[in-house]
Structures are given as structure tokens and as C-alpha cells.
Amino acid sequence: MATAVPAERDAVARAFPEPGEEVRLPGAVLFRTTAGAAVIDLLAAGVGPARAAAATGAALTAAALTGTPYDLVVSAGIGGGFAPGAPLGSLVVADAITVADLGAETADGFLPVTELGFGTVTHRPPESLVRAVAEATGARTGTVLTVSTVTGTAARAATLRVRHPRALAEGMEGFGVAEAADAQGVPVLEVRAISNPVGPRDRAAWRIGDALAALTAAFGKFAPALESWKSV
Ligand SMILES: O=C(O)c1cccc(C(=O)CC[C@H]2O[C@@H](n3cnc4c(=O)[nH]cnc43)[C@H](O)[C@@H]2O)c1
């Protein structure tokens, strides 16, 4: 599980009460714990898509080289929610992890990088896993956008809504984590607990404590959903 910051990692860790241990790798420090038979590595990968991709890639490579590759990578953290679909404190599981600002600005508007002939802009988590996790946690499902600049105006939020009508949330790491996982052929999931509305900047409206509590509650229900997905 890759979060951005230690506070998010610790919120996820509280859902796994077994004692864990720190594992130091080149480029990543893991907190390794267990849930039943599953080994779970928690990584505070850093803020933003580039740092998140670098740290996630380091952890994936280390696991592959020791002959214990991961079955799944989860990008988890707090995020902005698009109203009315994703209110404060709610949980969103991405059925599409889409980078919102990777492309080119033209006189006719924004062109995603795929329309320039390169790369990808969306990763799709396994449908059955998204369904199982959403059912277990009560999460809403939709597109989660990855941005390098947090949305801070109504105008930018409106532009994103027009370009991505299925968007429920935005964060800054999901696409980077998904790129790292995709590069090594590992499935990916993104889970965001909503800490603030996407729109005009209003720090007084943040509910970070509530969102971290929602993350802990969600990951407390995660293991059975993963087991049912793996056994399909
Ligand atoms: O200064 C601001 O106006 C501001 C507003 C929202 C978030 C921030 C951050 O610096 C947090 C970045 C951190 O948290 C995730 N996050 C939380 N809310 C959002 C959001 O609305 N849009 C994008 N990312 C968000 C993000 O994944 C980072 O890890 C500052």
C-alpha cells in the first residue's frame, strides 16, 4: 500500500493490529505487517506522482528481485471530492485512475498525451476487485484524477468536470503509483478518503482527521475483500 505521507500510512497501519517491522530498501522504507496469511507492506512514498512512482518502483523491484513479487499495489490517501458525488469523510475507490494534466495546452484546449501519440492517461484496476472493495467498505466508485497542482478555483474544478464527467475525487499520487505497478505487470487499486471539496481554496473546510479515520475504517474491512478477489 503506497500512501503519500506518514500520517496516511499510519492511518492504514492502525487497521492491521499485528506487530510489524521496518524494512529499509534502496529508495523506499517499508512498514511490513500481516493480515491472516497475507504480508502487507506499507510505504509512505512521498507527495506527487513522480516521487510516488519512484518509491513504488523501488519497492516493486526489491520484491521481484527477492522472488516475492507483489500480487497487488494499492495507492491510498486523503483526497479532494467532487460534489455532490463524494462528500467530506466519504470513501472513493477508483475504477479509473486518470492523470488530468499530462498533455499539451493548445489554442483549441488541452490535449491529453495519448492524443499526442504517447503513453497512457488511464489505468483501470481489476473490475471484480473494485466491486469487492466497494461492497466491503461502502465506497463509491468512479474516476479518481491525479493532478500535479491541487485544484483551488471553481473555474478549474468546472474544467475538470467537463473533461472528466465521471470524476469523484482528485489526489496527487494515484497515476504515479499505477505507472510503477503497470511497468512491472502488477494490478493496482486506488482508495481516497475525502478530506476537502474540489473547488475554491478553503483550508478551514478541510477535515483531515475524519478522512484519516475513514481510511482506517476502510482498511479494516479490506482483507476479506482481497481474499474473495484472490479466490475468484
Ligand atoms: O493548500 C491547499 O489549498 C491544499 C488543498 C488541498 C490539499 C493540499 C495539499 O497539499 C495536500 C496534498 C496531499 O493530499 C492529497 N490531497 C488532499 N486533498 C487534495 C485535493 O483536493 N487535490 C489533490 N490532492 C489532494 C494529495 O494526494 C497529496 O498527497 C493543499
The ligand as an ORCA input file, in Angstrom:
! r2SCAN-3c Opt
* xyz 0 1
  O      -3.085     24.433      0.082
  C      -4.134     23.979     -0.385
  O      -5.052     24.691     -0.800
  C      -4.295     22.498     -0.454
  C      -5.556     21.951     -0.700
  C      -5.720     20.572     -0.699
  C      -4.617     19.734     -0.475
  C      -3.372     20.318     -0.266
  C      -2.195     19.517     -0.030
  O      -1.082     19.978     -0.070
  C      -2.392     18.049      0.237
  C      -1.716     17.217     -0.795
  C      -1.769     15.769     -0.391
  O      -3.080     15.352     -0.026
  C      -3.749     14.773     -1.112
  N      -4.882     15.677     -1.396
  C      -5.785     16.031     -0.465
  N      -6.713     16.821     -0.988
  C      -6.403     17.000     -2.283
  C      -7.010     17.745     -3.334
  O      -8.060     18.405     -3.190
  N      -6.409     17.689     -4.552
  C      -5.286     16.964     -4.748
  N      -4.676     16.257     -3.765
  C      -5.229     16.263     -2.552
  C      -2.727     14.622     -2.236
  O      -2.769     13.330     -2.762
  C      -1.377     14.916     -1.563
  O      -0.782     13.752     -1.076
  C      -3.197     21.689     -0.264
*
